[in-house]
Amino acid sequence: MSPTFPPLIFSKHISDTPARVSFDTPSTTSELDRVWFALPPHYQESFIQHRFGKLVEVHWSKVDFVINWIPAPLGRLTNLVQLHANNCNLSGDIPGEIGGLVNLKNLVLSFNKLSGSIPAAMANMKKLETLRLESNELFGPIPAELGSLESLRTLCLSSNLLSGSIPSELGNLTQLEQIYLGRNKLTGEVPSSFGNLASLVEMDLSKNHLSGNLPPSLGKLRNLKALFLQENDIYGALPRQLGSLSQLEDLYLGRNRFLGLIPREIGKLKNLVVLQLSSNKLTGTVPIEFTNLIRLAELFLKGNLLDPIIPPGIEKDTKLFRMLVEEGFDDGEVGEMVPVVLR
């Protein structure tokens, strides 16, 4: 049987020059595959550029290629606007030549087995709006050069092996709406420059090794609806500026090392649905201002050093009272109690 090359630019008919390619099921060996694979390496680049220079879109899903790396000549297809190849069993490095796709708006290579580092040359793709590389085996630092992608709206690098600090340059991405960096090995502090991400709706930095204080500048993210910072080593007091996140619905800060009082300003978050502060070192009482959290549906406070008495101003027939009881708090009628770690 003749070897096959991954049909990264795939057509069933050599006579056709497609503008769009889409596969949602495993593909078979085509005549084009055989021709491309048989060419000497120095001819492959010109062949791809000549035959598929007009290609605009490539969409694959769950296509299991036999030879499954990304060829460097792909970067010569400068008319490409969409490149989706998720869950296609791709492996090896992402070639730096991919930065030649200067008209690309969406790059999705998620749920593969890609390794190596993220090419800094991706910064050349100035029109890029979506960059999704999650669920691969990428390692090394996040290139600071990605901070120059001014059109970027979605950045998803979660579930890899990325390390080092989060580049402060990512704070330059003022059009960014979603940033997902969770489930990596990132260290250092949450950049204060993230307060400049005025369009941000969702931020997930969970399950890393982040430390330091949480920057008060995050309070400027007035469009933020979800903030996931759980399972890090972030310490210090919770910034009262979090109370300015008027659109916030999900706040996950559990399994860190926050200490001190819960800011009463949290009670201003009237759109809050989930509040997770468990497994920290928080002290004091539950702020009476929590009664203003009219949409709150889930509350997690266990594993802190909070006063276990429910404040008198929280009425027994309220949802908040019931949630506090479920978290191990007491209404104080049994007798005098001392602060304990709620587990």
Buried (B, 14 or more C-beta within 10 A) or exposed (E): EEEBBBBBBBBEEEEEEBEEBEBEEEBEBBEBBEEBBEBEEEEBBEBBBEBBEEBBBBBBBEBEBBEBBBBBBBBBBEBBBBBBBBBBBBBBBBBBBBBBBBBBBBBBBBBBEBBBBBBBBBBBBEBBBBBBBBBBEBBBBBBBBBBBBEBBBBBBBBBBEBBBBBBBBBBBBEBBBBBBBBBBEBBBBBBBBBBBBEBBBBBBBBBBEBBBBBBBBBBBBEBBBBBBBBBBEBBBBBBBBBBBBEBBBBBBBBBBEBBEBBBBBBBBBEBBBBBBBBBBBBBEBBBEBBBBBEEBEEBBBBBBBBBBBBBEEBEEEEEBBEBBEEBBBBBBEEEEEEBEEBE
